[in-house]
Amino acid sequence: MEKYLDIIAQSYRDYWNYLKNEILLQNNWDNYFYGLIIISLVVWVLEIAFPWRKNQSVFRKDFWLDMFYMFFNFFLLNLIVLIALSNTAAEFLNDILKTVGLTISSFQLFDVDNLPKWLGLVIFFLVSDFVQWNTHRLLHRVPLLWNFHKVHHSVKEMGFAAHLRYHWMEPVVYKSLLYIPLAIIGGFDAQDVSIVYFFAIAIGHLNHANLGWDYGILKYVFNNPKMHIWHHAKQLPDHVSYGVNYGLTLSLWDYIFKTNYVPYDGTHIELGFERDEDFPKDFLSQEFYPLKK
């Protein structure tokens, strides 16, 4: 137990120092703090210059709530719980495996360091996106997880910052299910991860932005605003029970597994979920909602 407490304490110290260095620009080009700000500003300018829903205000409904969610979930949540939880869980899993004479590296299929850099990045991106696509489906199909995911679907007007409005339990679920698959292909350094992460953040921001884009033929590969708006539609089509268009960065999985749905231009469809008028409107109430349920 003392070992795990030491891991938690060290995790807090390490992440606090990391966050200070990010804000004070003492890290390299892969600076997540200012990277998020730059991507957000660029996509917001695109929203203002090319608005899809022209009657939607620049400071749309819940704009400031979503801005708070964006920085809380991207930075403060890691400081409060996620990094410590992740490091502790990883060590706990390793300890369990050691009891049967194994380590996490025992499951490693190959090391991407032995592959060309571009191929390693592509494999990392495809594996992580596919696992997250399946995790997203679980968030809609499992009632307990859906109560957490309702926070994200409580968005009533789409904008770039809605991308990071989610309950703090969601990344716990995503990271837990991603741990083993990524460990199996292992060998990624921080800059490799940051390239994929920045790309995913940019696509995610664009998916939620007030932009009427579908990227032409690339819509069958990359998720896009015209497709993702239907994922947030309040009224589900008759032929599905849980949801459509689960893609995060790639739309590819939805087309392969027939969960794609873009019946017409969804510029003005109503967003939300059944009985969302009773869903809490402020941050703290939304965070405690699943516990009450």
C-alpha positions in Angstrom: 0.0 0.0 0.0 2.8 2.4 0.8 4.3 1.9 -2.7 1.0 3.0 -4.3 0.7 6.0 -2.0 4.2 7.0 -3.0 3.2 6.6 -6.7 0.2 8.9 -6.2 2.2 11.5 -4.4 5.0 11.4 -7.0 2.4 11.6 -9.8 1.0 14.8 -8.3 4.4 16.4 -8.0 5.5 15.4 -11.5 2.3 16.6 -13.2 2.2 19.9 -11.2 5.8 20.6 -12.3 4.9 19.6 -15.9 1.9 21.9 -15.9 3.9 24.8 -14.6 6.6 24.2 -17.3 3.8 24.1 -20.0 2.4 27.5 -18.9 5.8 29.1 -18.5 6.9 27.8 -22.0 9.7 25.7 -20.6 8.8 22.7 -22.7 9.5 21.8 -26.3 7.2 22.4 -29.3 4.8 19.8 -28.1 3.2 22.2 -25.6 -0.3 20.9 -24.9 -1.4 24.1 -23.0 -0.7 26.6 -25.8 -1.4 24.0 -28.5 -4.9 23.7 -27.2 -5.3 27.5 -27.2 -3.9 27.9 -30.7 -6.1 25.1 -32.2 -9.2 26.5 -30.4 -8.6 30.1 -31.6 -8.0 28.9 -35.2 -11.2 26.8 -35.3 -13.2 29.6 -33.6 -12.0 32.1 -36.2 -13.2 29.6 -38.9 -16.6 29.4 -37.2 -16.9 33.2 -37.2 -15.7 33.5 -40.8 -17.7 30.6 -42.3 -20.7 30.0 -39.9 -23.0 27.1 -40.9 -25.9 28.2 -38.6 -25.8 31.9 -39.4 -28.3 32.8 -36.7 -26.1 31.2 -34.0 -24.3 33.7 -31.8 -20.5 33.8 -31.7 -20.9 33.4 -28.0 -23.4 30.6 -28.3 -25.5 29.0 -25.6 -23.2 27.6 -22.9 -20.1 29.0 -24.6 -18.4 29.8 -21.3 -19.5 26.6 -19.6 -17.8 24.7 -22.4 -14.7 26.8 -22.2 -14.4 25.9 -18.5 -15.0 22.2 -19.3 -12.3 22.4 -22.0 -9.5 23.6 -19.6 -10.8 21.6 -16.7 -10.9 18.3 -18.5 -7.7 18.9 -20.5 -5.5 20.0 -17.6 -7.0 20.3 -14.1 -8.6 16.9 -14.3 -5.2 15.3 -14.9 -3.8 17.2 -11.9 -6.7 16.2 -9.6 -7.1 12.5 -10.4 -6.2 11.0 -13.8 -2.4 10.9 -13.8 -2.3 9.5 -10.3 -5.0 7.0 -11.1 -3.4 5.9 -14.4 0.1 5.5 -12.8 -1.3 3.6 -9.9 -3.5 1.3 -12.0 -0.5 0.6 -14.3 1.7 -0.4 -11.4 -1.2 -2.5 -9.9 -1.6 -4.4 -13.2 2.1 -5.0 -13.4 2.1 -6.4 -9.9 -0.7 -8.8 -10.7 1.0 -10.0 -13.8 4.3 -10.6 -11.9 2.5 -13.0 -9.6 2.1 -15.3 -12.7 5.5 -14.6 -14.0 4.5 -12.1 -16.7 5.0 -8.4 -17.4 3.0 -6.1 -19.7 5.8 -6.4 -22.2 5.1 -10.1 -22.4 2.0 -9.2 -24.5 3.9 -6.9 -26.8 3.4 -8.1 -30.4 6.1 -5.8 -31.8 8.0 -2.6 -31.0 7.3 0.3 -33.3 10.8 1.5 -32.8 11.7 -1.3 -35.3 9.3 0.2 -37.9 9.7 3.3 -40.1 8.5 6.3 -38.1 5.5 7.0 -40.4 4.3 3.4 -40.2 4.5 3.4 -36.4 2.5 6.6 -36.2 -0.2 5.2 -38.5 -0.5 2.0 -36.5 -0.7 4.0 -33.2 -3.3 6.3 -34.6 -5.5 3.5 -36.1 -5.4 1.3 -33.1 -6.1 4.1 -30.6 -8.9 5.5 -32.8 -10.6 2.1 -33.3 -10.5 1.3 -29.5 -12.0 4.7 -28.8 -14.7 4.2 -31.4 -15.7 1.0 -29.6 -15.5 2.7 -26.2 -17.8 5.4 -27.5 -20.3 2.8 -28.5 -20.2 1.4 -25.0 -20.9 4.8 -23.5 -24.1 4.8 -25.5 -25.1 1.1 -24.9 -24.3 0.6 -21.2 -26.9 2.6 -19.0 -24.3 3.4 -16.3 -21.8 4.8 -18.8 -24.6 6.6 -20.7 -25.4 8.6 -17.5 -21.9 9.9 -17.6 -21.9 10.5 -21.3 -25.1 12.5 -21.1 -23.0 15.5 -20.0 -21.5 15.6 -23.5 -24.8 15.2 -25.2 -26.4 18.0 -23.1 -24.9 20.5 -25.6 -27.8 22.3 -27.3 -25.8 24.5 -29.7 -22.7 23.1 -31.3 -19.4 24.9 -31.2 -15.7 24.0 -31.0 -15.5 23.9 -27.2 -18.3 21.4 -27.0 -15.7 18.9 -28.0 -14.3 18.8 -24.5 -17.5 19.0 -22.5 -17.6 15.6 -20.9 -17.8 14.0 -17.4 -14.5 13.2 -15.7 -15.3 9.5 -15.7 -15.2 9.3 -19.5 -11.4 9.6 -19.8 -11.1 7.0 -17.0 -13.1 4.6 -19.2 -11.2 5.5 -22.4 -7.7 5.3 -20.8 -8.5 2.0 -19.1 -9.6 0.3 -22.3 -6.7 1.8 -24.3 -4.0 0.7 -21.9 -3.6 -2.9 -23.0 -3.9 -2.4 -26.8 -1.3 0.4 -26.8 1.0 -1.6 -24.5 0.8 -4.5 -26.9 2.2 -2.4 -29.7 4.4 -0.2 -27.3 7.5 1.9 -28.0 6.1 5.4 -28.6 7.9 8.5 -27.4 6.2 11.7 -26.2 6.6 13.5 -29.5 5.0 10.6 -31.4 2.0 10.8 -29.1 1.7 14.6 -29.3 1.5 14.5 -33.1 -1.5 12.2 -33.0 -3.0 14.0 -30.1 -2.9 17.4 -31.7 -4.4 16.0 -34.9 -7.2 14.4 -32.9 -7.9 17.6 -31.0 -8.1 19.6 -34.2 -10.5 17.1 -35.9 -12.6 16.9 -32.7 -12.8 20.7 -32.5 -13.8 20.9 -36.2 -16.4 18.1 -35.7 -18.2 20.2 -33.1 -17.7 23.6 -34.7 -20.4 25.7 -36.4 -19.0 24.7 -39.8 -20.9 23.1 -42.7 -18.1 21.0 -44.0 -17.9 17.3 -44.9 -14.5 17.3 -46.7 -15.8 15.8 -49.9 -14.6 12.3 -50.7 -12.6 12.4 -47.4 -15.9 12.3 -45.5 -15.6 8.5 -45.7 -12.3 8.6 -43.9 -12.5 11.6 -41.4 -15.3 12.5 -39.1 -16.7 16.0 -40.0 -19.2 18.6 -38.8 -22.0 17.5 -41.1 -21.7 13.9 -40.0 -21.2 14.5 -36.3 -24.2 16.8 -35.9 -26.3 13.7 -36.4 -24.5 12.0 -33.5 -25.9 14.8 -31.3 -29.4 14.7 -32.8 -32.1 14.5 -30.1 -34.3 12.3 -32.3 -32.7 8.9 -33.1 -33.7 7.3 -36.4 -36.2 4.4 -36.1 -33.8 1.7 -37.1 -31.3 2.3 -34.3 -31.6 2.0 -30.5 -28.5 3.7 -29.1 -26.9 6.1 -31.5 -25.1 6.7 -34.8 -21.9 8.1 -36.1 -19.7 7.1 -33.2 -16.4 8.1 -34.9 -14.0 10.4 -33.0 -11.4 11.2 -35.6 -12.2 8.7 -38.3 -15.6 8.1 -39.8 -14.1 5.0 -41.5 -15.3 2.7 -38.7 -18.9 3.9 -39.0 -19.0 3.2 -42.7 -17.4 -0.2 -42.3 -19.7 -1.3 -39.4 -22.8 0.4 -40.8 -23.4 2.8 -38.0 -23.2 5.8 -40.4 -26.2 8.1 -40.7 -26.4 11.4 -42.6 -30.0 11.5 -44.1 -29.9 15.1 -45.1 -28.3 18.5 -44.2 -28.8 18.7 -40.5 -28.1 22.4 -40.1 -31.1 23.1 -37.8 -31.9 19.7 -36.2 -32.6 19.7 -32.4 -29.7 18.5 -30.3 -29.7 16.7 -27.0 -31.4 13.5 -25.7 -34.8 12.5 -24.5 -36.0 14.5 -21.4 -32.8 16.6 -21.5 -34.9 19.6 -20.3 -34.6 18.1 -16.8 -30.8 17.7 -17.1 -28.7 20.0 -14.9 -27.4 23.2 -16.5 -24.3 24.0 -14.3 -21.0 22.3 -14.0 -21.2 20.9 -10.5 -24.7 19.6 -10.9 -23.7 17.9 -14.2 -20.8 16.3 -12.5 -22.9 14.9 -9.7 -25.8 13.9 -11.9 -24.6 10.3 -12.6 -24.0 9.7 -8.9 -27.6 10.6 -8.1 -28.9 8.4 -10.9 
